[in-house]
Amino acid sequence: MADDKNIKNQNENKNPENKQDKSSYGIALGLCLGVALGVSLGQAVFHNIGLGLCFGMGIGLCLGTAYDASKNNKKADGDAADDAENKQDAETDSQHKAEK
């Protein structure tokens, strides 16, 4: 019984649908840009690099997460539109077959 579960888990891991999308680097990019911006603005505005670094990291994390979320929503909307088109095509085909 345990072997069946292991085989099932191995097959799921090989399935390309289960792999993470490697194009979602929004958080990493946001943190990098946030740190750079925070250090430079921290020195210029706050006269304290550490304080600017904390603000920059927080802002970068928020913006990076928002970027990833918006990117994922666009992909999900595209998939939903494709599914709706396929369903509509299938219904049209079945109507044409029924007419014949």
C-alpha positions in Angstrom: 0.0 0.0 0.0 2.8 2.4 0.9 4.6 1.5 -2.4 1.5 2.5 -4.4 1.5 5.9 -2.7 5.3 6.4 -3.4 4.8 5.5 -7.1 1.9 7.9 -7.3 3.9 10.7 -5.8 6.8 10.0 -8.1 4.5 10.1 -11.1 3.0 13.4 -9.9 6.5 14.9 -9.6 7.4 13.9 -13.2 4.2 15.6 -14.4 5.2 19.0 -16.0 2.0 20.6 -14.7 3.3 20.2 -11.1 6.6 22.1 -11.8 6.9 25.6 -10.6 7.0 28.4 -13.1 10.6 29.6 -13.1 9.6 33.0 -14.5 8.3 34.3 -11.2 11.2 36.2 -9.8 9.2 39.2 -8.7 10.0 38.9 -5.0 13.7 38.5 -5.6 13.8 41.4 -8.0 11.7 43.5 -5.7 14.0 42.9 -2.8 17.1 43.6 -4.8 15.7 46.9 -6.1 14.3 47.8 -2.7 17.6 47.3 -1.0 19.4 49.4 -3.5 16.8 52.1 -3.4 16.6 51.9 0.4 20.3 52.3 0.9 20.6 55.3 -1.4 17.5 57.0 -0.1 18.4 56.1 3.5 21.6 58.0 3.2 20.1 60.9 1.4 16.8 61.3 3.3 17.1 59.7 6.7 20.9 60.0 7.1 20.7 56.4 8.3 21.5 53.6 5.9 20.0 50.9 8.2 16.7 52.7 8.4 16.5 53.2 4.7 17.5 49.5 4.1 14.5 48.4 6.2 12.1 50.6 4.4 13.5 49.6 1.0 13.2 45.9 1.8 9.6 46.3 3.0 8.6 48.3 -0.1 10.5 45.9 -2.4 8.9 42.9 -0.9 5.4 44.4 -1.3 6.0 45.5 -4.9 7.6 42.1 -5.9 4.7 40.1 -4.4 2.2 42.4 -6.1 4.0 41.9 -9.4 4.0 38.1 -9.1 0.3 38.1 -8.1 -0.7 40.3 -11.1 1.4 38.1 -13.4 -0.3 34.9 -12.1 -3.7 36.5 -12.5 -3.0 37.3 -16.1 -2.0 33.6 -16.7 -5.1 32.3 -14.9 -7.4 34.7 -16.9 -5.8 33.5 -20.1 -6.3 29.9 -19.2 -10.0 30.6 -18.3 -10.5 32.3 -21.6 -9.0 29.4 -23.5 -11.3 27.0 -21.5 -14.3 29.0 -22.3 -13.5 29.1 -26.0 -12.9 25.4 -26.1 -16.2 24.8 -24.3 -18.0 27.1 -26.8 -16.4 25.4 -29.8 -17.5 22.0 -28.4 -21.1 23.2 -27.9 -21.1 24.6 -31.5 -19.8 21.3 -32.9 -22.4 19.3 -31.0 -25.2 21.6 -32.3 -24.0 21.2 -35.9 -24.0 17.4 -35.5 -27.5 17.5 -34.1 -28.7 19.5 -37.0 -27.4 16.9 -39.5 
